[in-house]
Amino acid sequence: MNWDAIGAIGEIIGSMAVILTIVYLSMQIRQTTKSARSASGNQTRQAAVDVLSVITGNIETARTYTNGLKNREELEVSERLQFDLIVFQMMRALETFFFEHQERLLSEEQWLGQWRGVQSILQSKGGRESWNSQKMYLARSCMEWVDSNLDIRAGATA
């Protein structure tokens, strides 16, 4: 065997090693992406549960929330503050969902499920009033997206 043949075999082995490395790295990236999506989905569910826990954890809070959805202006000052803080917490969660969806960490199905829930709240009289009084505290891109999609009925995809 001459040196040219040995060199050619070495190049073939080197090329195969590069290809195997690329395949391995590709598999690792997919696994990392899958783990990030899973963690994001778990955080999304926990954020939704946290907001709901605030409402369901206390009968007075639930009553204030329900009355606020109907007519925020009829609430007493302390009740209106409580209602607005609940809605704001939902808006912050929605903002997180919005950016996770843009980064493809949430599936379209997960995003639309979250959006429809918040959309139904914001389409109530009190929810809309609360949104309009607080929306400037969210990221502009999220605020603009919500405003442009708010009146699309819950059955339609946004």
Biotite code that builds the C-alpha atoms (Angstrom):
import biotite.structure as struc

atoms = struc.array([
    struc.Atom([0.000, 0.000, 0.000], chain_id="A", res_id=1, res_name="MET", atom_name="CA", element="C"),
    struc.Atom([1.381, 3.396, -0.938], chain_id="A", res_id=2, res_name="ASN", atom_name="CA", element="C"),
    struc.Atom([1.053, 6.705, 0.864], chain_id="A", res_id=3, res_name="TRP", atom_name="CA", element="C"),
    struc.Atom([-1.574, 8.005, -1.551], chain_id="A", res_id=4, res_name="ASP", atom_name="CA", element="C"),
    struc.Atom([-3.895, 5.091, -0.735], chain_id="A", res_id=5, res_name="ALA", atom_name="CA", element="C"),
    struc.Atom([-3.346, 5.559, 3.004], chain_id="A", res_id=6, res_name="ILE", atom_name="CA", element="C"),
    struc.Atom([-4.087, 9.298, 2.611], chain_id="A", res_id=7, res_name="GLY", atom_name="CA", element="C"),
    struc.Atom([-7.307, 8.544, 0.682], chain_id="A", res_id=8, res_name="ALA", atom_name="CA", element="C"),
    struc.Atom([-8.461, 6.087, 3.368], chain_id="A", res_id=9, res_name="ILE", atom_name="CA", element="C"),
    struc.Atom([-7.696, 8.706, 6.029], chain_id="A", res_id=10, res_name="GLY", atom_name="CA", element="C"),
    struc.Atom([-9.779, 11.299, 4.158], chain_id="A", res_id=11, res_name="GLU", atom_name="CA", element="C"),
    struc.Atom([-12.692, 8.863, 3.863], chain_id="A", res_id=12, res_name="ILE", atom_name="CA", element="C"),
    struc.Atom([-12.537, 8.072, 7.587], chain_id="A", res_id=13, res_name="ILE", atom_name="CA", element="C"),
    struc.Atom([-12.301, 11.813, 8.387], chain_id="A", res_id=14, res_name="GLY", atom_name="CA", element="C"),
    struc.Atom([-15.318, 12.592, 6.180], chain_id="A", res_id=15, res_name="SER", atom_name="CA", element="C"),
    struc.Atom([-17.338, 9.844, 7.843], chain_id="A", res_id=16, res_name="MET", atom_name="CA", element="C"),
    struc.Atom([-16.394, 11.221, 11.281], chain_id="A", res_id=17, res_name="ALA", atom_name="CA", element="C"),
    struc.Atom([-17.577, 14.698, 10.245], chain_id="A", res_id=18, res_name="VAL", atom_name="CA", element="C"),
    struc.Atom([-20.885, 13.304, 8.961], chain_id="A", res_id=19, res_name="ILE", atom_name="CA", element="C"),
    struc.Atom([-21.420, 11.274, 12.132], chain_id="A", res_id=20, res_name="LEU", atom_name="CA", element="C"),
    struc.Atom([-20.641, 14.355, 14.247], chain_id="A", res_id=21, res_name="THR", atom_name="CA", element="C"),
    struc.Atom([-23.154, 16.440, 12.294], chain_id="A", res_id=22, res_name="ILE", atom_name="CA", element="C"),
    struc.Atom([-25.832, 13.754, 12.690], chain_id="A", res_id=23, res_name="VAL", atom_name="CA", element="C"),
    struc.Atom([-25.110, 13.514, 16.424], chain_id="A", res_id=24, res_name="TYR", atom_name="CA", element="C"),
    struc.Atom([-25.242, 17.301, 16.893], chain_id="A", res_id=25, res_name="LEU", atom_name="CA", element="C"),
    struc.Atom([-28.485, 17.464, 14.935], chain_id="A", res_id=26, res_name="SER", atom_name="CA", element="C"),
    struc.Atom([-30.031, 14.857, 17.224], chain_id="A", res_id=27, res_name="MET", atom_name="CA", element="C"),
    struc.Atom([-28.806, 16.778, 20.299], chain_id="A", res_id=28, res_name="GLN", atom_name="CA", element="C"),
    struc.Atom([-30.294, 20.040, 19.013], chain_id="A", res_id=29, res_name="ILE", atom_name="CA", element="C"),
    struc.Atom([-33.648, 18.342, 18.396], chain_id="A", res_id=30, res_name="ARG", atom_name="CA", element="C"),
    struc.Atom([-33.597, 16.858, 21.891], chain_id="A", res_id=31, res_name="GLN", atom_name="CA", element="C"),
    struc.Atom([-32.748, 20.232, 23.433], chain_id="A", res_id=32, res_name="THR", atom_name="CA", element="C"),
    struc.Atom([-35.534, 21.925, 21.461], chain_id="A", res_id=33, res_name="THR", atom_name="CA", element="C"),
    struc.Atom([-37.987, 19.242, 22.545], chain_id="A", res_id=34, res_name="LYS", atom_name="CA", element="C"),
    struc.Atom([-36.968, 19.710, 26.185], chain_id="A", res_id=35, res_name="SER", atom_name="CA", element="C"),
    struc.Atom([-37.340, 23.502, 25.907], chain_id="A", res_id=36, res_name="ALA", atom_name="CA", element="C"),
    struc.Atom([-40.821, 23.110, 24.406], chain_id="A", res_id=37, res_name="ARG", atom_name="CA", element="C"),
    struc.Atom([-41.807, 20.706, 27.142], chain_id="A", res_id=38, res_name="SER", atom_name="CA", element="C"),
    struc.Atom([-40.547, 23.046, 29.870], chain_id="A", res_id=39, res_name="ALA", atom_name="CA", element="C"),
    struc.Atom([-42.314, 25.958, 28.213], chain_id="A", res_id=40, res_name="SER", atom_name="CA", element="C"),
    struc.Atom([-45.567, 24.004, 28.038], chain_id="A", res_id=41, res_name="GLY", atom_name="CA", element="C"),
    struc.Atom([-45.262, 23.124, 31.713], chain_id="A", res_id=42, res_name="ASN", atom_name="CA", element="C"),
    struc.Atom([-44.644, 26.752, 32.637], chain_id="A", res_id=43, res_name="GLN", atom_name="CA", element="C"),
    struc.Atom([-47.606, 27.803, 30.508], chain_id="A", res_id=44, res_name="THR", atom_name="CA", element="C"),
    struc.Atom([-49.913, 25.396, 32.273], chain_id="A", res_id=45, res_name="ARG", atom_name="CA", element="C"),
    struc.Atom([-48.601, 26.462, 35.672], chain_id="A", res_id=46, res_name="GLN", atom_name="CA", element="C"),
    struc.Atom([-49.106, 30.154, 34.880], chain_id="A", res_id=47, res_name="ALA", atom_name="CA", element="C"),
    struc.Atom([-52.713, 29.467, 33.883], chain_id="A", res_id=48, res_name="ALA", atom_name="CA", element="C"),
    struc.Atom([-53.277, 27.423, 37.043], chain_id="A", res_id=49, res_name="VAL", atom_name="CA", element="C"),
    struc.Atom([-51.771, 30.208, 39.171], chain_id="A", res_id=50, res_name="ASP", atom_name="CA", element="C"),
    struc.Atom([-54.167, 32.797, 37.743], chain_id="A", res_id=51, res_name="VAL", atom_name="CA", element="C"),
    struc.Atom([-57.142, 30.506, 38.194], chain_id="A", res_id=52, res_name="LEU", atom_name="CA", element="C"),
    struc.Atom([-56.074, 29.720, 41.753], chain_id="A", res_id=53, res_name="SER", atom_name="CA", element="C"),
    struc.Atom([-56.303, 33.398, 42.633], chain_id="A", res_id=54, res_name="VAL", atom_name="CA", element="C"),
    struc.Atom([-59.930, 33.445, 41.467], chain_id="A", res_id=55, res_name="ILE", atom_name="CA", element="C"),
    struc.Atom([-61.054, 30.082, 42.800], chain_id="A", res_id=56, res_name="THR", atom_name="CA", element="C"),
    struc.Atom([-59.155, 30.290, 46.077], chain_id="A", res_id=57, res_name="GLY", atom_name="CA", element="C"),
    struc.Atom([-61.563, 32.724, 47.697], chain_id="A", res_id=58, res_name="ASN", atom_name="CA", element="C"),
    struc.Atom([-65.315, 33.165, 47.272], chain_id="A", res_id=59, res_name="ILE", atom_name="CA", element="C"),
    struc.Atom([-65.087, 36.954, 47.645], chain_id="A", res_id=60, res_name="GLU", atom_name="CA", element="C"),
    struc.Atom([-62.381, 37.156, 44.985], chain_id="A", res_id=61, res_name="THR", atom_name="CA", element="C"),
    struc.Atom([-64.479, 34.967, 42.695], chain_id="A", res_id=62, res_name="ALA", atom_name="CA", element="C"),
    struc.Atom([-67.472, 37.231, 43.279], chain_id="A", res_id=63, res_name="ARG", atom_name="CA", element="C"),
    struc.Atom([-65.426, 40.370, 42.603], chain_id="A", res_id=64, res_name="THR", atom_name="CA", element="C"),
    struc.Atom([-64.023, 38.814, 39.422], chain_id="A", res_id=65, res_name="TYR", atom_name="CA", element="C"),
    struc.Atom([-67.465, 37.758, 38.171], chain_id="A", res_id=66, res_name="THR", atom_name="CA", element="C"),
    struc.Atom([-68.990, 41.159, 38.929], chain_id="A", res_id=67, res_name="ASN", atom_name="CA", element="C"),
    struc.Atom([-66.012, 42.889, 37.341], chain_id="A", res_id=68, res_name="GLY", atom_name="CA", element="C"),
    struc.Atom([-66.494, 40.992, 34.097], chain_id="A", res_id=69, res_name="LEU", atom_name="CA", element="C"),
    struc.Atom([-70.081, 42.217, 33.988], chain_id="A", res_id=70, res_name="LYS", atom_name="CA", element="C"),
    struc.Atom([-69.422, 45.827, 34.884], chain_id="A", res_id=71, res_name="ASN", atom_name="CA", element="C"),
    struc.Atom([-66.064, 46.976, 36.210], chain_id="A", res_id=72, res_name="ARG", atom_name="CA", element="C"),
    struc.Atom([-67.327, 50.509, 36.875], chain_id="A", res_id=73, res_name="GLU", atom_name="CA", element="C"),
    struc.Atom([-69.860, 49.278, 39.443], chain_id="A", res_id=74, res_name="GLU", atom_name="CA", element="C"),
    struc.Atom([-67.131, 47.772, 41.624], chain_id="A", res_id=75, res_name="LEU", atom_name="CA", element="C"),
    struc.Atom([-65.935, 49.588, 44.717], chain_id="A", res_id=76, res_name="GLU", atom_name="CA", element="C"),
    struc.Atom([-62.424, 51.051, 44.431], chain_id="A", res_id=77, res_name="VAL", atom_name="CA", element="C"),
    struc.Atom([-60.743, 48.165, 46.285], chain_id="A", res_id=78, res_name="SER", atom_name="CA", element="C"),
    struc.Atom([-62.703, 45.581, 44.272], chain_id="A", res_id=79, res_name="GLU", atom_name="CA", element="C"),
    struc.Atom([-61.818, 47.324, 41.003], chain_id="A", res_id=80, res_name="ARG", atom_name="CA", element="C"),
    struc.Atom([-58.152, 47.256, 41.978], chain_id="A", res_id=81, res_name="LEU", atom_name="CA", element="C"),
    struc.Atom([-58.391, 43.553, 42.777], chain_id="A", res_id=82, res_name="GLN", atom_name="CA", element="C"),
    struc.Atom([-60.219, 42.858, 39.496], chain_id="A", res_id=83, res_name="PHE", atom_name="CA", element="C"),
    struc.Atom([-57.679, 44.866, 37.486], chain_id="A", res_id=84, res_name="ASP", atom_name="CA", element="C"),
    struc.Atom([-54.793, 43.038, 39.139], chain_id="A", res_id=85, res_name="LEU", atom_name="CA", element="C"),
    struc.Atom([-56.340, 39.671, 38.272], chain_id="A", res_id=86, res_name="ILE", atom_name="CA", element="C"),
    struc.Atom([-56.819, 40.752, 34.652], chain_id="A", res_id=87, res_name="VAL", atom_name="CA", element="C"),
    struc.Atom([-53.285, 42.177, 34.600], chain_id="A", res_id=88, res_name="PHE", atom_name="CA", element="C"),
    struc.Atom([-51.906, 38.870, 35.853], chain_id="A", res_id=89, res_name="GLN", atom_name="CA", element="C"),
    struc.Atom([-53.751, 37.161, 32.996], chain_id="A", res_id=90, res_name="MET", atom_name="CA", element="C"),
    struc.Atom([-52.327, 39.698, 30.559], chain_id="A", res_id=91, res_name="MET", atom_name="CA", element="C"),
    struc.Atom([-48.788, 39.081, 31.785], chain_id="A", res_id=92, res_name="ARG", atom_name="CA", element="C"),
    struc.Atom([-49.324, 35.339, 31.353], chain_id="A", res_id=93, res_name="ALA", atom_name="CA", element="C"),
    struc.Atom([-50.713, 35.969, 27.864], chain_id="A", res_id=94, res_name="LEU", atom_name="CA", element="C"),
    struc.Atom([-47.675, 38.096, 27.029], chain_id="A", res_id=95, res_name="GLU", atom_name="CA", element="C"),
    struc.Atom([-45.420, 35.201, 28.031], chain_id="A", res_id=96, res_name="THR", atom_name="CA", element="C"),
    struc.Atom([-47.497, 32.782, 25.933], chain_id="A", res_id=97, res_name="PHE", atom_name="CA", element="C"),
    struc.Atom([-47.357, 35.235, 23.020], chain_id="A", res_id=98, res_name="PHE", atom_name="CA", element="C"),
    struc.Atom([-43.559, 35.390, 22.992], chain_id="A", res_id=99, res_name="PHE", atom_name="CA", element="C"),
    struc.Atom([-43.176, 31.643, 23.577], chain_id="A", res_id=100, res_name="GLU", atom_name="CA", element="C"),
    struc.Atom([-45.459, 31.026, 20.604], chain_id="A", res_id=101, res_name="HIS", atom_name="CA", element="C"),
    struc.Atom([-43.407, 33.416, 18.475], chain_id="A", res_id=102, res_name="GLN", atom_name="CA", element="C"),
    struc.Atom([-40.256, 31.533, 19.474], chain_id="A", res_id=103, res_name="GLU", atom_name="CA", element="C"),
    struc.Atom([-42.023, 28.259, 18.577], chain_id="A", res_id=104, res_name="ARG", atom_name="CA", element="C"),
    struc.Atom([-41.848, 26.996, 22.146], chain_id="A", res_id=105, res_name="LEU", atom_name="CA", element="C"),
    struc.Atom([-45.656, 26.678, 22.233], chain_id="A", res_id=106, res_name="LEU", atom_name="CA", element="C"),
    struc.Atom([-47.570, 24.825, 19.564], chain_id="A", res_id=107, res_name="SER", atom_name="CA", element="C"),
    struc.Atom([-50.291, 26.593, 17.601], chain_id="A", res_id=108, res_name="GLU", atom_name="CA", element="C"),
    struc.Atom([-52.854, 24.477, 19.454], chain_id="A", res_id=109, res_name="GLU", atom_name="CA", element="C"),
    struc.Atom([-51.512, 25.492, 22.888], chain_id="A", res_id=110, res_name="GLN", atom_name="CA", element="C"),
    struc.Atom([-51.346, 29.143, 21.891], chain_id="A", res_id=111, res_name="TRP", atom_name="CA", element="C"),
    struc.Atom([-54.887, 29.222, 20.506], chain_id="A", res_id=112, res_name="LEU", atom_name="CA", element="C"),
    struc.Atom([-56.234, 27.506, 23.622], chain_id="A", res_id=113, res_name="GLY", atom_name="CA", element="C"),
    struc.Atom([-54.669, 30.171, 25.823], chain_id="A", res_id=114, res_name="GLN", atom_name="CA", element="C"),
    struc.Atom([-55.725, 32.979, 23.506], chain_id="A", res_id=115, res_name="TRP", atom_name="CA", element="C"),
    struc.Atom([-59.362, 31.857, 23.338], chain_id="A", res_id=116, res_name="ARG", atom_name="CA", element="C"),
    struc.Atom([-59.589, 31.783, 27.129], chain_id="A", res_id=117, res_name="GLY", atom_name="CA", element="C"),
    struc.Atom([-58.200, 35.294, 27.499], chain_id="A", res_id=118, res_name="VAL", atom_name="CA", element="C"),
    struc.Atom([-60.156, 36.524, 24.489], chain_id="A", res_id=119, res_name="GLN", atom_name="CA", element="C"),
    struc.Atom([-63.436, 35.514, 26.118], chain_id="A", res_id=120, res_name="SER", atom_name="CA", element="C"),
    struc.Atom([-62.481, 37.541, 29.208], chain_id="A", res_id=121, res_name="ILE", atom_name="CA", element="C"),
    struc.Atom([-61.463, 40.591, 27.187], chain_id="A", res_id=122, res_name="LEU", atom_name="CA", element="C"),
    struc.Atom([-64.679, 40.497, 25.191], chain_id="A", res_id=123, res_name="GLN", atom_name="CA", element="C"),
    struc.Atom([-66.698, 41.037, 28.374], chain_id="A", res_id=124, res_name="SER", atom_name="CA", element="C"),
    struc.Atom([-67.591, 44.635, 29.227], chain_id="A", res_id=125, res_name="LYS", atom_name="CA", element="C"),
    struc.Atom([-65.419, 44.742, 32.348], chain_id="A", res_id=126, res_name="GLY", atom_name="CA", element="C"),
    struc.Atom([-62.581, 42.756, 30.820], chain_id="A", res_id=127, res_name="GLY", atom_name="CA", element="C"),
    struc.Atom([-62.385, 45.180, 27.889], chain_id="A", res_id=128, res_name="ARG", atom_name="CA", element="C"),
    struc.Atom([-62.381, 48.180, 30.246], chain_id="A", res_id=129, res_name="GLU", atom_name="CA", element="C"),
    struc.Atom([-59.624, 46.641, 32.342], chain_id="A", res_id=130, res_name="SER", atom_name="CA", element="C"),
    struc.Atom([-57.609, 45.777, 29.224], chain_id="A", res_id=131, res_name="TRP", atom_name="CA", element="C"),
    struc.Atom([-57.899, 49.303, 27.863], chain_id="A", res_id=132, res_name="ASN", atom_name="CA", element="C"),
    struc.Atom([-56.762, 50.812, 31.158], chain_id="A", res_id=133, res_name="SER", atom_name="CA", element="C"),
    struc.Atom([-53.696, 48.542, 31.501], chain_id="A", res_id=134, res_name="GLN", atom_name="CA", element="C"),
    struc.Atom([-52.565, 47.385, 28.068], chain_id="A", res_id=135, res_name="LYS", atom_name="CA", element="C"),
    struc.Atom([-49.827, 49.999, 27.805], chain_id="A", res_id=136, res_name="MET", atom_name="CA", element="C"),
    struc.Atom([-47.852, 48.070, 30.427], chain_id="A", res_id=137, res_name="TYR", atom_name="CA", element="C"),
    struc.Atom([-47.325, 45.119, 28.077], chain_id="A", res_id=138, res_name="LEU", atom_name="CA", element="C"),
    struc.Atom([-44.854, 44.776, 25.245], chain_id="A", res_id=139, res_name="ALA", atom_name="CA", element="C"),
    struc.Atom([-46.052, 46.803, 22.269], chain_id="A", res_id=140, res_name="ARG", atom_name="CA", element="C"),
    struc.Atom([-46.019, 43.868, 19.848], chain_id="A", res_id=141, res_name="SER", atom_name="CA", element="C"),
    struc.Atom([-48.223, 41.804, 22.163], chain_id="A", res_id=142, res_name="CYS", atom_name="CA", element="C"),
    struc.Atom([-50.561, 44.736, 22.870], chain_id="A", res_id=143, res_name="MET", atom_name="CA", element="C"),
    struc.Atom([-50.960, 45.474, 19.162], chain_id="A", res_id=144, res_name="GLU", atom_name="CA", element="C"),
    struc.Atom([-51.575, 41.810, 18.356], chain_id="A", res_id=145, res_name="TRP", atom_name="CA", element="C"),
    struc.Atom([-54.272, 41.535, 21.029], chain_id="A", res_id=146, res_name="VAL", atom_name="CA", element="C"),
    struc.Atom([-55.949, 44.764, 19.896], chain_id="A", res_id=147, res_name="ASP", atom_name="CA", element="C"),
    struc.Atom([-55.979, 43.619, 16.271], chain_id="A", res_id=148, res_name="SER", atom_name="CA", element="C"),
    struc.Atom([-57.359, 40.165, 17.152], chain_id="A", res_id=149, res_name="ASN", atom_name="CA", element="C"),
    struc.Atom([-59.641, 40.988, 20.066], chain_id="A", res_id=150, res_name="LEU", atom_name="CA", element="C"),
    struc.Atom([-62.868, 41.227, 18.110], chain_id="A", res_id=151, res_name="ASP", atom_name="CA", element="C"),
    struc.Atom([-62.343, 38.022, 16.160], chain_id="A", res_id=152, res_name="ILE", atom_name="CA", element="C"),
    struc.Atom([-64.884, 35.625, 17.612], chain_id="A", res_id=153, res_name="ARG", atom_name="CA", element="C"),
    struc.Atom([-63.586, 32.794, 19.814], chain_id="A", res_id=154, res_name="ALA", atom_name="CA", element="C"),
    struc.Atom([-64.536, 30.142, 17.232], chain_id="A", res_id=155, res_name="GLY", atom_name="CA", element="C"),
    struc.Atom([-62.199, 31.590, 14.631], chain_id="A", res_id=156, res_name="ALA", atom_name="CA", element="C"),
    struc.Atom([-58.461, 31.091, 14.670], chain_id="A", res_id=157, res_name="THR", atom_name="CA", element="C"),
    struc.Atom([-56.391, 34.154, 15.294], chain_id="A", res_id=158, res_name="ALA", atom_name="CA", element="C"),
])
